Amino acid sequence: MNYRHAFHAGNHADVLKHAVLLELCDALTAKPAPLFALDTHAGRGLYALDGAPARRTGEADDGIGRLTAPNAGLRRYLEAIDACRAEHGERIYPGSPWLLAHALREQDRIACCEIVPDEVERLRVAMASRPQVAVHARDGYGALHALLPPRSSEARIGRGLVLIDPAYENQMGEFDIALPALRDALGRFPQGTYALWYPIKLRRALQPVYRRAATLPAKSVLAAEVLVRKDDSPLRMNGSGLLIVNPPWKLDNRLRVVLPALAQALGEDAGAGWRMDWIVSPP
Ligand SMILES: C[S@@+](CC[C@H](N)C(=O)[O-])C[C@H]1O[C@@H](n2cnc3c(N)ncnc32)[C@H](O)[C@@H]1O
């Protein structure tokens, strides 16, 4: 495992993923019933954009670094970034565990899984003051099996949000692990909402993935994507997307505001854009 998210934190893919994650949290907390969130590939929770890894790649400059002006479509996301920076410093970027803890409530529970020991230790420190967060040093795919359906000590929690955010070190081969794991999780926790993040190099190469996603045993599946440039190079991450399984009611309306705002702010050339497709349409 060579991947370290500290080199990539705050890049355009993080911005998309985290803006959508916050919309998911807000939609799912519209009801008072408790929610269980599982972050299968959690990372370290907080990232220093002035640290050596982030400075070496400069990726955040083309991500969060482009969002310096107020942006009505991204208000929710930018408020969360501001809240993190008020707490931790101006050059900090929050990871998904911090954002989940920020957006969810006292009655909710959050399980974060990370496999790299050093990242786990940092994550424990970052989440130490968050009683609703449990950090697990374990394989996130295994956690999909072990921690779903969610249970609390008092009662079964019937609602859940699962973020699956792997590093794609084995490129398209990651889907051969992620999609069966998702299918298995849906078998045991069918009412959960799941978001699988994926990179886009050549979008047409993803057609088999959409076809496989269409066979998932889900009520509905939505693909939400932002390209920051034309997807004509297989060597670069030209954009990214999330397959959202069982999205909450009206999430698509929220994303119709967020995705164009992201494409406009992060777009680098005329090939930039956004799209949202129902892979499985709601009943
Ligand atoms: C893309 S990063 C996660 C970023 C994080 N979700 C966020 O949004 O801030 C992927 C993380 O997964 C970790 N990882 C890789 N394989 C894993 C596995 N099988 N189980 C759990 N974590 C894993 C990596 O060490 C890395 O920190």
The ligand as a MOL file (V3000), in Angstrom:
LIG
                    3D

  0  0  0     0  0            999 V3000
M  V30 BEGIN CTAB
M  V30 COUNTS 27 29 0 0 0
M  V30 BEGIN ATOM
M  V30 1 C -8.7310 8.1780 -0.9430 0
M  V30 2 S -8.0700 7.9270 0.6360 0 CHG=1
M  V30 3 C -9.4110 8.2750 1.7190 0
M  V30 4 C -9.7700 9.7040 1.8840 0
M  V30 5 C -10.8910 9.9620 2.8340 0
M  V30 6 N -12.0260 9.0870 2.5760 0
M  V30 7 C -11.3420 11.3870 2.7410 0
M  V30 8 O -12.2660 11.6750 1.9790 0
M  V30 9 O -10.7890 12.2170 3.4470 0 CHG=-1
M  V30 10 C -8.0220 6.1720 0.7780 0
M  V30 11 C -7.5590 5.6850 2.1380 0
M  V30 12 O -7.8430 4.2920 2.2300 0
M  V30 13 C -6.7790 3.6720 2.9330 0
M  V30 14 N -6.8900 2.2550 2.5580 0
M  V30 15 C -6.3670 1.6130 1.5080 0
M  V30 16 N -6.7990 0.3390 1.4620 0
M  V30 17 C -7.6420 0.1850 2.5080 0
M  V30 18 C -8.4450 -0.8830 2.9720 0
M  V30 19 N -8.4760 -2.0660 2.3510 0
M  V30 20 N -9.2210 -0.6750 4.0600 0
M  V30 21 C -9.2210 0.5100 4.6990 0
M  V30 22 N -8.4760 1.5720 4.3030 0
M  V30 23 C -7.7060 1.3980 3.2120 0
M  V30 24 C -5.5540 4.4030 2.4860 0
M  V30 25 O -4.5000 4.2630 3.4160 0
M  V30 26 C -6.0750 5.8360 2.3850 0
M  V30 27 O -5.8740 6.5190 3.5890 0
M  V30 END ATOM
M  V30 BEGIN BOND
M  V30 1 1 1 2
M  V30 2 1 2 3
M  V30 3 1 2 10
M  V30 4 1 3 4
M  V30 5 1 4 5
M  V30 6 1 5 6
M  V30 7 1 5 7
M  V30 8 2 7 8
M  V30 9 1 7 9
M  V30 10 1 10 11
M  V30 11 1 11 12
M  V30 12 1 11 26
M  V30 13 1 12 13
M  V30 14 1 13 14
M  V30 15 1 13 24
M  V30 16 1 14 15
M  V30 17 1 14 23
M  V30 18 2 15 16
M  V30 19 1 16 17
M  V30 20 1 17 18
M  V30 21 2 17 23
M  V30 22 1 18 19
M  V30 23 2 18 20
M  V30 24 1 20 21
M  V30 25 2 21 22
M  V30 26 1 22 23
M  V30 27 1 24 25
M  V30 28 1 24 26
M  V30 29 1 26 27
M  V30 END BOND
M  V30 END CTAB
M  END
